């Protein structure tokens, strides 16, 4: 085990010392950390509004909405844990000038009480005139309309999931977790580049350095080294993604605090009609798991191509091309939802009624995606081992040293590279027996 541990540590260190990996990691970290911060502080400038004054004249006015996300989160803490019932709606309608122009309403939230600001931004039409009963009735009607096109088994499945959603909803300020979820989902679009940068040279470097024959001369070179390299590569791909997730989560907690993680996903208008009984924290965790498995999948694809071709450039180019796969596949097929770009989109993940029946078990979209990506990653892992044995274990007999084997039989050829003295253009001339005898006489 000590030998394996040394090999694993060496391969892990070798991968993490590659400049390309840190360039990609640094770029992704910068883009997503900056995106979350800009969402928190708001964009500088003003938002244009059109209002009608007392004389019926339309006027263009600008309202400074910088920091609106921060105000949403800070104000929403006052309502955290409040049940969204009739009292919730009545209190809002009694205190907020909901009959005014949007300019006046936003100005009220920004300059007075921002407690309802986040809920208003999500459900402006429902907050103005409806009661809680009407709010949930409209949601139920929309869900039943979505279920109407399903077959009997699918409808029974989703009705059972809908029964698990706790109602009435309990308000939680989800602005921060929602911003984190957006960054996690968008990161999935660039994962093929990260996976390729991490593992494109996993099996290509030794071939490029003409070291593969020496590696295979050892008694356990095929098996032990493969496992060390493969596991180090998978740890690097997953570790890079988790490093970004850790930084994003730390930033979200530092900016927005700990609130909102236990809020139901239905508190966001985009997931209002979702029948998945998930909290925002569980949604973020699910997306993180999908993106991590996807990183392993694309990384192992790069590793398999590098083992097959011996080229890190070809492996990186292939994984980068995977990013454009959704463009080539039309949206008509239900299986198109399982493409990475769409699977890591929370709107698709929560709103899709996709079901796949496997061995008598019904799996929804994200369960199917995780199973599919994990299976493909396992298949690529097996291909890496196959290519390692078939293409790397065959030495090229172009000179070198033959090890082992009695009487010149068996053994393994170690390919000899050019020596420091001879250089690449050194040509050795074979000496004939007569010339050898003549040289012996001269001595």
C-alpha positions as CSV (number, residue, x, y, z in Angstrom):
1,X,0.0,0.0,0.0
2,X,3.0,2.3,0.6
3,X,4.0,1.9,-3.0
4,X,0.6,2.8,-4.2
5,X,0.4,5.7,-1.9
6,X,3.7,7.1,-3.2
7,X,2.6,6.6,-6.8
8,X,-0.8,8.3,-6.1
9,X,0.8,11.2,-4.3
10,X,3.3,11.7,-7.2
11,X,0.6,11.6,-9.9
12,X,-1.6,13.9,-7.9
13,X,1.2,16.4,-7.4
14,X,2.1,16.2,-11.1
15,X,-1.4,17.0,-12.2
16,X,-1.8,19.9,-9.8
17,X,1.5,21.4,-10.9
18,X,0.3,21.8,-14.5
19,X,-0.1,25.6,-15.3
20,X,-3.0,24.9,-17.7
21,X,-5.1,23.6,-14.9
22,X,-4.5,26.6,-12.7
23,X,-5.2,29.0,-15.6
24,X,-8.6,27.4,-16.2
25,X,-9.4,27.2,-12.5
26,X,-8.4,30.8,-11.9
27,X,-10.5,32.0,-14.8
28,X,-13.6,30.2,-13.7
29,X,-13.1,31.3,-10.1
30,X,-12.7,34.9,-11.1
31,X,-15.8,34.9,-13.4
32,X,-18.2,33.3,-11.0
33,X,-17.0,35.0,-7.9
34,X,-17.3,38.3,-9.7
35,X,-20.7,37.4,-11.0
36,X,-22.1,36.7,-7.6
37,X,-20.6,39.9,-6.1
38,X,-22.0,42.1,-8.9
39,X,-25.4,40.6,-8.3
40,X,-25.1,41.5,-4.6
41,X,-23.9,45.1,-5.0
42,X,-26.0,45.7,-8.1
43,X,-25.0,47.4,-11.2
44,X,-24.2,51.1,-10.9
45,X,-26.7,53.4,-12.6
46,X,-30.4,53.8,-12.7
47,X,-33.5,52.0,-13.9
48,X,-35.8,53.9,-16.2
49,X,-39.5,54.1,-15.4
50,X,-42.5,55.7,-17.1
51,X,-45.0,57.2,-14.7
52,X,-48.2,59.2,-15.1
53,X,-48.5,62.3,-13.0
54,X,-51.7,64.0,-11.5
55,X,-52.4,65.7,-14.9
56,X,-52.2,62.5,-16.8
57,X,-48.8,63.3,-18.4
58,X,-46.4,60.5,-18.9
59,X,-42.9,61.2,-17.6
60,X,-39.6,59.3,-17.8
61,X,-37.9,59.0,-14.4
62,X,-34.9,57.1,-13.3
63,X,-34.6,55.3,-10.0
64,X,-31.3,54.2,-8.5
65,X,-31.7,50.5,-7.9
66,X,-28.1,49.7,-7.0
67,X,-27.8,47.1,-4.3
68,X,-31.4,45.9,-4.8
69,X,-30.4,42.2,-4.2
70,X,-28.7,43.2,-0.9
71,X,-31.9,45.1,0.1
72,X,-34.1,42.2,-0.8
73,X,-32.0,39.8,1.4
74,X,-31.8,42.2,4.3
75,X,-35.5,43.1,4.3
76,X,-36.6,39.5,3.8
77,X,-35.0,38.5,7.1
78,X,-37.9,40.3,8.9
79,X,-40.3,37.8,7.4
80,X,-38.2,34.6,7.8
81,X,-40.3,31.8,9.1
82,X,-43.6,33.5,8.4
83,X,-46.4,31.3,6.9
84,X,-47.6,32.6,3.5
85,X,-51.3,32.7,4.5
86,X,-54.1,35.2,4.4
87,X,-52.5,37.3,7.1
88,X,-49.3,37.5,5.0
89,X,-51.1,38.9,2.0
90,X,-53.3,41.2,4.0
91,X,-50.4,42.8,5.8
92,X,-48.7,43.5,2.5
93,X,-51.8,45.0,0.9
94,X,-52.4,47.2,4.0
95,X,-48.9,48.6,4.2
96,X,-47.4,48.7,0.6
97,X,-48.7,51.2,-2.0
98,X,-49.4,48.3,-4.4
99,X,-51.9,50.4,-6.4
100,X,-49.2,52.8,-7.5
101,X,-46.9,52.8,-10.4
102,X,-43.9,50.3,-10.3
103,X,-41.7,53.4,-9.7
104,X,-43.4,54.3,-6.5
105,X,-43.6,50.7,-5.3
106,X,-39.8,50.1,-5.9
107,X,-39.1,53.4,-4.3
108,X,-41.1,52.4,-1.2
109,X,-39.1,49.2,-0.9
110,X,-35.7,50.9,-1.4
111,X,-36.4,53.9,0.9
112,X,-38.8,52.5,3.5
113,X,-39.6,48.9,4.3
114,X,-37.9,46.1,2.2
115,X,-39.4,43.2,4.0
116,X,-41.7,42.2,1.2
117,X,-39.4,43.3,-1.6
118,X,-38.1,39.9,-2.6
119,X,-41.6,38.3,-2.6
120,X,-42.9,41.3,-4.7
121,X,-40.1,40.8,-7.2
122,X,-41.1,37.2,-7.7
123,X,-44.9,37.5,-7.4
124,X,-46.0,41.1,-8.1
125,X,-49.4,40.2,-9.7
126,X,-50.3,37.8,-6.9
127,X,-49.4,40.1,-4.1
128,X,-51.5,43.0,-5.2
129,X,-55.0,41.7,-5.2
130,X,-55.1,38.0,-4.3
131,X,-55.7,36.1,-1.1
132,X,-53.7,33.1,0.0
133,X,-56.5,30.8,-1.1
134,X,-56.4,32.3,-4.6
135,X,-52.6,32.1,-4.6
136,X,-52.6,28.4,-4.0
137,X,-55.7,27.8,-6.2
138,X,-54.0,29.4,-9.2
139,X,-50.9,27.3,-8.6
140,X,-53.0,24.1,-8.4
141,X,-54.8,24.9,-11.6
142,X,-51.5,25.4,-13.5
143,X,-50.1,22.2,-12.1
144,X,-53.2,20.2,-13.2
145,X,-52.9,21.7,-16.6
146,X,-49.3,20.4,-16.8
147,X,-50.4,17.0,-15.6
148,X,-53.2,16.7,-18.1
149,X,-51.0,15.5,-21.0
150,X,-49.3,12.7,-19.0
151,X,-50.1,9.1,-19.1
152,X,-51.7,7.4,-16.1
153,X,-48.5,6.1,-14.5
154,X,-46.6,9.4,-14.9
155,X,-49.5,11.4,-13.6
156,X,-49.7,9.2,-10.5
157,X,-46.0,9.6,-9.9
158,X,-46.1,13.4,-10.1
159,X,-49.3,13.7,-8.1
160,X,-47.5,11.7,-5.4
161,X,-44.6,14.1,-5.5
162,X,-46.9,17.1,-5.4
163,X,-48.5,15.7,-2.2
164,X,-45.1,15.8,-0.6
165,X,-44.7,19.5,-1.1
166,X,-45.6,21.2,2.2
167,X,-48.3,23.9,1.9
168,X,-48.8,26.6,2.9
169,X,-45.3,27.7,2.2
170,X,-43.1,29.2,4.9
171,X,-41.3,32.3,3.7
172,X,-37.5,32.4,3.7
173,X,-35.2,35.0,2.1
174,X,-33.8,32.9,-0.8
175,X,-32.1,35.7,-2.7
176,X,-28.6,34.6,-1.8
177,X,-29.1,30.9,-2.3
178,X,-30.8,31.7,-5.6
179,X,-27.7,33.6,-6.8
180,X,-25.5,30.7,-5.7
181,X,-27.7,28.2,-7.6
182,X,-27.4,30.3,-10.8
183,X,-23.6,30.3,-10.6
184,X,-23.4,26.6,-9.9
185,X,-25.7,25.9,-12.9
186,X,-23.8,28.2,-15.3
187,X,-20.5,26.6,-14.2
188,X,-21.8,23.3,-15.8
189,X,-21.5,24.9,-19.2
190,X,-17.7,25.2,-18.8
191,X,-16.9,22.0,-17.1
192,X,-15.7,20.2,-20.2
193,X,-12.8,22.7,-20.4
194,X,-11.9,22.1,-16.7
195,X,-12.2,18.3,-17.1
196,X,-10.0,18.4,-20.2
197,X,-7.4,20.7,-18.7
198,X,-7.2,18.4,-15.6
199,X,-6.8,15.0,-17.4
200,X,-5.8,15.6,-21.0
201,X,-2.2,14.7,-20.2
202,X,-2.9,11.9,-17.7
203,X,-1.7,9.1,-20.0
204,X,0.0,11.2,-22.7
205,X,2.9,12.6,-20.8
206,X,4.8,9.4,-20.4
207,X,4.4,8.5,-24.1
208,X,5.6,11.9,-25.1
209,X,8.7,11.5,-22.8
210,X,9.3,8.0,-24.1
211,X,8.9,6.5,-20.6
212,X,6.1,4.0,-21.2
213,X,8.4,1.1,-21.9
214,X,10.3,1.7,-18.7
215,X,7.1,1.9,-16.7
216,X,5.9,-1.5,-18.1
217,X,9.2,-3.2,-17.3
218,X,8.3,-3.3,-13.6
219,X,6.5,-6.3,-12.3
220,X,3.3,-4.5,-11.3
221,X,3.6,-1.5,-13.7
222,X,0.4,-2.2,-15.6
223,X,-2.0,-2.4,-12.7
224,X,-0.6,-0.4,-9.8
225,X,0.4,2.6,-11.9
226,X,-2.9,2.7,-13.8
227,X,-4.9,2.8,-10.6
228,X,-2.7,5.5,-9.2
229,X,-3.0,7.6,-12.3
230,X,-6.7,7.1,-12.8
231,X,-7.7,7.8,-9.2
232,X,-5.4,10.8,-9.1
233,X,-7.0,12.1,-12.3
234,X,-10.5,11.7,-10.9
235,X,-9.5,13.3,-7.6
236,X,-8.1,16.3,-9.6
237,X,-11.2,16.7,-11.7
238,X,-13.6,16.5,-8.8
239,X,-11.3,18.5,-6.6
240,X,-11.1,21.4,-9.1
241,X,-15.0,21.6,-9.2
242,X,-15.3,21.3,-5.4
243,X,-12.7,24.1,-5.0
244,X,-14.9,26.4,-7.0
245,X,-18.0,25.3,-5.2
246,X,-16.3,25.9,-1.8
247,X,-15.3,29.4,-2.8
248,X,-18.7,30.3,-4.2
249,X,-20.5,29.0,-1.1
250,X,-18.1,30.9,1.2
251,X,-18.8,34.1,-0.8
252,X,-22.6,33.5,-0.6
253,X,-22.5,33.0,3.2
254,X,-20.2,36.1,3.6
255,X,-22.5,38.3,1.5
256,X,-26.0,37.0,2.3
257,X,-25.7,35.1,5.5
258,X,-27.1,31.7,6.3
259,X,-30.8,32.4,5.5
260,X,-32.8,30.9,2.7
261,X,-31.2,27.4,2.5
262,X,-34.3,25.8,4.1
263,X,-36.7,27.7,1.9
264,X,-38.8,25.7,-0.5
265,X,-37.9,26.0,-4.2
266,X,-41.5,27.1,-4.8
267,X,-40.7,30.5,-3.3
268,X,-39.1,31.3,-6.6
269,X,-41.5,32.1,-9.4
270,X,-39.4,29.9,-11.8
271,X,-40.1,26.8,-9.7
272,X,-43.5,27.8,-8.4
273,X,-45.3,25.0,-10.2
274,X,-42.6,22.4,-9.5
275,X,-43.8,19.3,-7.8
276,X,-40.4,18.4,-6.4
277,X,-40.3,18.7,-2.6
278,X,-36.9,20.3,-2.4
279,X,-35.4,23.1,-0.4
280,X,-33.2,25.6,-2.0
281,X,-30.2,24.0,-0.3
282,X,-31.1,20.6,-1.6
283,X,-31.5,22.0,-5.1
284,X,-28.0,23.6,-4.9
285,X,-26.6,20.3,-3.6
286,X,-28.3,18.3,-6.4
287,X,-26.8,20.6,-9.0
288,X,-23.4,20.4,-7.4
289,X,-23.6,16.6,-7.5
290,X,-24.6,16.7,-11.2
291,X,-21.8,19.1,-12.1
292,X,-19.2,17.1,-10.2
293,X,-20.2,13.8,-11.9
294,X,-20.1,15.7,-15.2
295,X,-16.6,16.8,-14.5
296,X,-15.6,13.2,-13.9
297,X,-17.3,12.2,-17.1
298,X,-15.5,14.9,-19.3
299,X,-12.2,14.3,-17.5
300,X,-12.3,10.6,-18.1
301,X,-13.2,11.3,-21.7
302,X,-10.0,13.3,-22.0
303,X,-8.0,10.6,-20.2
304,X,-9.4,7.9,-22.6
305,X,-8.5,9.9,-25.7
306,X,-5.0,10.7,-24.3
307,X,-4.5,6.9,-23.7
308,X,-5.7,6.1,-27.2
309,X,-3.8,8.7,-29.1
310,X,-1.0,9.7,-26.8
311,X,-1.9,13.4,-27.5
312,X,-3.0,15.8,-24.8
313,X,-3.9,18.4,-27.4
314,X,-6.4,16.0,-29.1
315,X,-7.9,15.1,-25.7
316,X,-8.4,18.8,-24.7
317,X,-9.9,19.6,-28.1
318,X,-12.4,16.7,-27.9
319,X,-13.6,17.7,-24.4
320,X,-13.9,21.4,-25.5
321,X,-16.0,20.3,-28.5
322,X,-18.4,18.7,-26.0
323,X,-19.6,22.2,-25.0
324,X,-21.1,22.7,-28.4
325,X,-23.0,19.4,-28.3
326,X,-26.4,21.0,-27.4
327,X,-26.2,23.1,-30.5
328,X,-26.0,20.0,-32.7
329,X,-28.9,18.2,-30.9
330,X,-32.4,19.4,-31.5
331,X,-34.7,20.2,-28.6
332,X,-37.5,18.0,-29.9
333,X,-36.4,14.7,-28.2
334,X,-37.3,14.3,-24.6
335,X,-33.8,12.9,-24.1
336,X,-32.4,16.2,-25.2
337,X,-33.2,17.4,-21.6
338,X,-30.4,15.2,-20.4
339,X,-27.7,17.2,-22.2
340,X,-25.4,18.9,-19.7
341,X,-26.4,22.4,-20.7
342,X,-30.1,21.7,-20.0
343,X,-29.6,19.3,-17.1
344,X,-27.7,21.9,-15.1
345,X,-30.4,24.5,-15.8
346,X,-32.5,24.5,-12.7
347,X,-35.6,25.7,-14.6
348,X,-35.4,22.6,-16.7
349,X,-34.4,20.4,-13.8
350,X,-37.3,21.5,-11.6
351,X,-40.0,22.1,-14.2
352,X,-39.5,19.0,-16.4
353,X,-42.0,16.1,-16.1
354,X,-39.5,13.7,-17.7
355,X,-39.7,10.2,-16.3
356,X,-37.6,7.1,-17.2
357,X,-38.7,3.7,-16.1
358,X,-35.8,1.4,-15.2
359,X,-36.3,-2.1,-13.8
360,X,-39.7,-1.1,-12.4
361,X,-38.4,2.1,-10.8
362,X,-39.4,5.5,-12.0
363,X,-36.6,8.1,-12.2
364,X,-37.2,11.8,-12.7
365,X,-34.9,14.0,-14.7
366,X,-32.1,14.7,-12.2
367,X,-32.1,11.1,-10.9
368,X,-31.8,9.8,-14.5
369,X,-29.1,12.4,-15.3
370,X,-26.9,11.3,-12.3
371,X,-27.3,7.6,-13.2
372,X,-26.6,8.2,-16.9
373,X,-23.5,10.4,-16.3
374,X,-22.2,8.0,-13.6
375,X,-22.6,5.0,-16.0
376,X,-20.8,6.8,-18.8
377,X,-18.0,7.8,-16.5
378,X,-17.6,4.1,-15.4
379,X,-17.5,3.0,-19.1
380,X,-14.9,5.6,-19.9
381,X,-12.9,4.4,-16.9
382,X,-12.9,0.9,-18.3
383,X,-11.9,2.2,-21.7
384,X,-8.9,4.0,-20.1
385,X,-7.8,0.7,-18.6
386,X,-8.3,-1.1,-21.9
387,X,-6.3,1.4,-23.9
388,X,-3.6,1.4,-21.3
389,X,-3.1,-2.3,-21.7
390,X,-3.6,-2.6,-25.4
391,X,-1.6,0.4,-26.6
392,X,0.9,1.2,-23.9
393,X,1.9,-2.4,-23.0
394,X,3.2,-3.1,-26.5
395,X,6.8,-1.9,-26.7
396,X,8.1,-0.7,-30.0
397,X,11.1,-2.9,-31.0
398,X,13.3,-0.2,-32.4
399,X,16.3,-1.0,-30.3
400,X,16.9,-1.0,-26.6
401,X,17.4,-3.5,-23.8
402,X,15.6,-6.8,-23.4
403,X,15.0,-7.7,-19.8
404,X,14.2,-11.1,-18.3
405,X,13.8,-14.4,-20.1
406,X,16.3,-17.3,-20.2
407,X,18.2,-18.0,-23.3
408,X,17.0,-14.8,-25.0
409,X,13.3,-15.9,-24.9
410,X,10.5,-13.9,-23.2
411,X,11.3,-10.7,-21.4
412,X,10.4,-7.2,-22.4
413,X,12.1,-4.7,-24.6
414,X,12.9,-1.3,-23.2
415,X,13.2,1.3,-26.0
416,X,16.4,3.1,-25.8
417,X,16.5,6.8,-26.6
418,X,19.5,8.7,-28.0
419,X,22.4,9.1,-25.7
420,X,23.8,12.4,-24.7
421,X,27.1,11.7,-26.5
422,X,25.6,10.3,-29.7
423,X,22.7,12.6,-30.4
424,X,19.8,11.7,-32.6
425,X,21.8,11.4,-35.8
426,X,24.4,8.9,-34.4
427,X,24.8,5.8,-36.7
428,X,26.6,2.8,-35.4
429,X,28.5,0.8,-38.1
430,X,28.6,-3.0,-37.7
431,X,32.2,-4.3,-37.6
432,X,33.0,-7.4,-39.7
433,X,35.0,-10.4,-38.2
434,X,37.9,-9.7,-40.5
435,X,38.1,-6.1,-39.5
436,X,37.8,-7.1,-35.8
437,X,40.8,-9.6,-36.3
438,X,42.8,-6.9,-38.0
439,X,42.2,-4.4,-35.1
440,X,43.2,-7.2,-32.7
441,X,46.5,-7.6,-34.4
442,X,47.2,-3.9,-34.3
443,X,47.0,-4.0,-30.5
